[in-house]
Amino acid sequence: MCGWRSTRHQFWTLITFGRFYTHFMLRNGFSPLILLYGLRKLLFAMFPLLLGLLALPLQRPLSPRSVGPRLSASSMAPPVSENALVIGAGPAGIASAIMLAQRGYQVEVLDRLEAPAAVDSATWSDTARFYLIGLGGRGQLALQKIGAWASVDKYCSTVVGRKDWSPGAAVDAGVERVFSDRPYLTKVIQRDRLVSCLLQHAKEAYGDSITVRHSVDVNALHWETGESGERAVITCVPCGEEGCGEEGVSSTAQTTPFQLSAPLLVGADGVSRTVGEAVAAADADRFFPWRRFRIRRYEDTSVRVYKTVPFELPEDSPKQGESSTGWRGDINYSARTKTINFDALPSPSGGYCGVLLIKPEDAITQSIPDVPAAREYFDELLPQ
């Protein structure tokens, strides 16, 4: 920094001298040619300084983005005996815990829900019980980087395309597309089973570094500064074996609170936003308003009520990996009306899991009394 100030001082000294020289020459009647000659000499004298100014940024400390390979969690040196907290034990939370463990952190993960069933449990055979999610190229690559893809892939089904019926389309008017130009095949798995796979991988590969506590609700968060620096402090309340439920700690739970702290806190708590709300509240008094952390919420203009239902293809339909000119067992089926959307994905346990999306104001659909009446209603509404 001293070199920068010294060179800058010399530069402005020459500029000031040049302005004085020009004023003096013109005021005392010297010819323009002599004036230009003097200015040329002055520019020659300034040339080394100009080169020095151009080279100065290379002499100053460089940011991580300007030198060497791009830094990542796996390439940075691990900390010494540091711990981290992760709020939320869904796919994002467990994946974050694995990435931190790869860097040398001791990680504790907390989640308000009870633990999912084991990956090989018969529970997953209930097709309509669990919501299915698709894993595209990015998701598969992320799982590969944390070493968990092999554990997940064997419990997935494959989707190679889709078939759609627009509103009012006849049974034979569906448009089928098979995606043969993609560098990956979309995989489908129950969302909770993906969590179970990640938990198993974390236990097997990083059992000494990752601890997961289920049925624990995090209801408060603040920051404290001590000799070791700033730390996040969370207040936790055990919920009991039945979990915390949708509205928080149940009335029958053991509610003795306890606190945990760490210099690093990861918020992966989804819509509850306990971490995000606490950060926004703590940042509300920042001097510059445009630097404050904010949570922006957008109005949901397309509210839907959803129901998962089993969906069976005709008995003579091909299975996974087989092709046919009729019903296939490896594509996404979708049909819609003005008030209803129906999507079905192949379940890893066999058959299809359909998701029926209904507008809340659709009183007719929501008042169907029984299964036979529902069959008759949807056969007419969605003949596809």
Residue, then its C-alpha position, 0 to 999 in steps of 0.5 A: m500500500c505504501g508503494w501505491r501511495s508513493t507512486r500516486h503522489q509522484f504522478w499527481t506531482l508531475i500533473t501539477f507541474g505540467r499544468f504550471y509549465t503550460h500556464f507559464m509558457l503561454r503567459n510569457g509568450f513562448s511559441p506553441l512549438i516550444l510548448l509542445y516540445g516541452l509537453r512531449k518531454l514531460l510525457f516521456a518523463m511520466f511514461p515509466l510512472l504510467l507503466g508502474l500504475l498499470a502494474l500496481p494491481l498485480q502487486r496488491p493482494l489477489s482475491p481467491r477468484s483471480v488466481g489458481p484453480r477455483l476453490s471448493a469445499s473438497s479442495m480447502a484445508p480442513p479446520v482444526s477441531e471445528n464443529a458445525l450444526v445443520i438444521g434440517a435432515g432432508p436431502a439438502g441437510i444430510a448432503s450438506a453434513i456429508m460435504l462438511a464431514q469431508r472437510g473435517y468438521q464434526v457435524e450435528v444434524l437436527d430435524r423435527l420429524e422422526a427418522p424415515a424407514a430403512v432403505d430396504s424396508a417393506t414400507w416403500s412398497d406402498t406406492a401411493r404413500f410417498y411422494l416421488i421426486g425426479l433426479g436430473g443431471r445436476g442432482q445425480l452429479a451432486l450425489q456423485k460428488i459426495g459419494a452417495w450416488a451408488s447408494v441411491d441409484k439402485y433404489c431408483s426407477t428410470v424415466v426416458g420421456r413423457k406423454d401428455w394429454s391437453p384439456g379435452a384431448a381424446v384417449d388416443a390424442g396424447v403426445e409422447r416424447v422420448f428424450s434421446d438427446r440428453p446426456y443422462l437418464t432421469k431417475v425417480i425415487q421416493r423423497d423420503r427414501l432418498v433421505s434414508c439412502l443419504l442417512q445410511h451413506a452418512k452413517e457408513a462413511y462418516g459415522d465418526s463425524i456426523t450425528v443426526r438427531h430426529s424429533v428435535d425442534v429448533n425454536a430459537l437462535h441467537w449469536e454470541t461473541g467470545e474469545s474464539g469468535e462468533r458462534a451461533v447458539i440454538t435452543c432445542v426442544p425434544c419432541g418425543e418418539e412421535g416427532c414434533g408434528e406439523e405445528g411444533v412440539s406436541s403436548t405429550a412430548q418431553t419438552t426439556p430444552f437444551q442448547l447447542s452452539a457452533p461457529l458454522l450453522v447451515g439452515a436446511d429447514g425448508v418452509s419453517r425458515t427458523v434460521g432464515e427468520a433469525v438472520a433477517a431479524a438480527d440483520a434488521d438494524r444494519f446501517f446500510p438498508w440495501r446490505r440487509f438480509r431479507i426473506r422475500r415471499y411471493e404470493d402463491t397464485s396457483v394454490r392446489v390441494y394434492k393427493t397421491v394415488p396408485f396408478e396401474l398400467p394395463e396388464d399387457s403393458p411393457k415393464q421398465g426398460e421395455s418399449s411399445t407403441g402403447w402404454r410404456g412403463d418408463i415415461n411420465y404420464s400427464a393429463r389435465t383439465k381446467t381445474i385438475n392436473f394429474d401426473a404419474l411417475p413409475s415407482p421404484s417399487g413397481g406400478y405408478c404413483g399418481v399425483l392429483l392436483i385440485k384447486p381448493e375451490d373445486a367443491i365437486t371433486q373434494s365432495i366425492p363420497d367413496v372410491p366407486a364414485a371417484r372412479e366413475y367421476f374421473d373416468e368421465l373427467l379424465p378418460q385418458 
